[in-house]
C-alpha cells in the first residue's frame, strides 16, 4: 500500500502551486448565505488495507466538525488479499477512478482523502489534509438547502454560473466496529465512521435555480444516522455545494 506515500512526497513540494491553480481555475462565484461553508472530505478506504486504520480514525475526528461532511467510502479492490470488505461496492471504486482521471493520477490507492472533489492526499496525513481544508474553505459554494415535507425532502439549489452538475444522494452510518478475521488486518477490531451505504444520482443542475425532490427520503434514511445531497460538477469533479440531511425523529 505505498502509492499514498509516494503522492505524499509530491504534495509537500507542490501544495502551494496546486492551491493557486485551483483558485485561478474556479473563480469564487458561488455564494453561501449565513452558515459556514460545508467542506466535503471523502476517505477511500478498505478493511483489507493495513495502512488505513489511522486514516479511518482521523476521519472520525473530522466527522465531529460542523463545517465538514466526512464520508468513509469503502472500495473492493483489496478483497483479493483474503478479506471481503463488508461495506464496499464496485461503484465506489468507480467513483475513485473517476477522481483519479480528473486529478491527473494514473492510479488509485488507499487510504486516499479527496477534499471538495478538487485535491487529494494520503488519508493519514493530517497536516496536509488540514491545510487543504483551510485553503479550499475560502472558495465559496452553492447555498444548497433542504426542507423536510412529510416523508420527503425538497432540495433547493440556487442559480449560479452555467455548469452541468450531478445531484447525488448519500446515506451513511455514524459508526461501525468490525472484527476482521482474515487478510492484512486479521485479528483486529476496527472502527469506521460515517460509512457510506448509498450513493446515487437523483437529478441534474445546469446553473438555473432548481428544486429537486429526494424520492422516498424517509425510507432511504431509515436505519441510518444521516444523509446528504451533493451537487458535483460533471466536468471537474468539484463539489459545488452540499447539505446534510437528518432522519425523521423516532415517534
C-alpha positions, 0 to 999 in steps of 0.5 A: 500500500505505498502509492499514498506515500509516494503522492505524499512526497509530491504534495509537500513540494507542490501544495502551494502551486496546486492551491493557486491553480485551483483558485485561478481555475474556479473563480469564487462565484458561488455564494453561501448565505449565513452558515459556514461553508460545508467542506466535503472530505471523502476517505477511500478506504478498505478493511483489507488495507493495513495502512488505513486504520489511522486514516479511518480514525482521523476521519472520525475526528473530522466527522465531529466538525460542523463545517465538514461532511466526512464520508468513509467510502469503502472500495473492493479492490483489496478483497483479493488479499483474503478479506471481503470488505463488508461495506464496499461496492464496485461503484465506489471504486468507480467513483475513485477512478473517476477522481483519479482521471480528473486529478491527473493520477494514473492510479488509485490507492488507499487510504486516499482523502479527496477534499471538495472533489478538487485535491487529494492526499494520503488519508493519514496525513493530517497536516496536509489534509488540514491545510487543504481544508483551510485553503479550499474553505475560502472558495465559496459554494452553492447555498444548497438547502433542504426542507423536510415535507412529510416523508420527503425532502425538497432540495433547493439549489440556487442559480449560479454560473452555467455548469452541468452538475450531478445531484447525488444522494448519500446515506451513511452510518455514524459508526461501525466496529468490525472484527476482521478475521482474515487478510492484512488486518486479521485479528483486529477490531476496527472502527469506521465512521460515517460509512457510506451505504448509498450513493446515487444520482437523483437529478441534474443542475445546469446553473438555473435555480432548481428544486429537486425532490429526494424520492422516498427520503424517509425510507432511504434514511431509515436505519441510518444516522444521516444523509446528504445531497451533493451537487458535483460538477460533471466536468471537474469533479468539484463539489459545488455545494452540499447539505446534510440531511437528518432522519425523521425523529423516532415517534 
